């Protein structure tokens, strides 16, 4: 059904795809709202991450305390 089409009748060289995996890192900020926003703004100014990468601050139930999470993924190729 399929025929070899290379000119010299030799099999083509093998090609293997590199494996791909991700490294994951989560940052968790815990504190009062103003401190969270200041830390997020500082990391954005340093170009470490965008502001939108952070979750909206969530009240923890403790007086004036909030939590925000940011996940960074980095692709690593091997092989």
C-alpha positions as CSV (number, residue, x, y, z in Angstrom):
1,X,0.0,0.0,0.0
2,X,2.8,2.4,0.9
3,X,6.0,2.5,-1.1
4,X,9.4,3.9,-0.2
5,X,10.1,7.0,-2.2
6,X,13.7,7.9,-1.4
7,X,16.0,7.9,-4.3
8,X,18.7,5.6,-3.1
9,X,16.5,3.0,-1.5
10,X,17.8,3.7,2.0
11,X,15.6,4.0,5.1
12,X,15.3,7.6,6.3
13,X,17.2,8.5,9.5
14,X,15.3,8.1,12.7
15,X,14.0,11.3,14.3
16,X,13.0,11.3,18.0
17,X,11.1,14.1,19.6
18,X,12.5,15.4,22.8
19,X,10.5,14.7,26.0
20,X,8.8,17.6,27.6
21,X,7.9,18.1,31.2
22,X,6.9,21.1,33.3
23,X,8.3,22.3,36.5
24,X,5.7,24.0,38.7
25,X,6.3,26.6,41.4
26,X,3.6,28.2,43.5
27,X,3.9,31.4,45.4
28,X,1.5,32.1,48.3
29,X,1.1,35.5,49.8
30,X,-0.5,35.7,53.1
31,X,-1.1,39.1,54.9
32,X,-3.2,42.2,54.9
33,X,-4.6,43.4,51.7
34,X,-2.3,46.4,51.2
35,X,0.8,44.2,51.8
36,X,-0.4,41.7,49.3
37,X,-1.0,44.3,46.6
38,X,2.4,45.9,47.3
39,X,4.2,42.6,46.9
40,X,2.3,41.8,43.7
41,X,3.1,45.2,42.3
42,X,6.8,44.9,43.2
43,X,7.1,41.5,41.5
44,X,5.5,42.9,38.4
45,X,7.9,45.9,38.4
46,X,10.8,43.4,38.6
47,X,9.2,41.6,35.6
48,X,9.1,38.4,37.6
49,X,5.4,37.9,36.8
50,X,2.3,39.8,35.6
51,X,-0.2,41.1,38.1
52,X,-2.9,39.1,36.4
53,X,-1.0,35.9,37.2
54,X,-2.1,36.2,40.8
55,X,-5.5,35.0,42.1
56,X,-7.8,37.6,43.5
57,X,-7.1,38.1,47.2
58,X,-9.3,35.8,49.3
59,X,-10.2,36.6,52.9
60,X,-8.9,33.9,55.2
61,X,-11.5,34.5,57.9
62,X,-8.9,36.1,60.2
63,X,-9.3,39.8,60.8
64,X,-7.8,41.7,57.8
65,X,-5.9,38.7,56.5
66,X,-5.9,37.7,52.8
67,X,-4.4,35.0,50.6
68,X,-3.3,35.2,47.0
69,X,-1.6,32.4,44.9
70,X,0.5,32.6,41.7
71,X,1.6,29.5,39.8
72,X,4.6,29.6,37.4
73,X,5.3,26.8,35.0
74,X,8.5,26.3,33.2
75,X,8.9,23.9,30.3
76,X,12.0,21.7,30.5
77,X,13.1,19.7,27.5
78,X,15.2,16.6,27.8
79,X,16.6,14.2,25.3
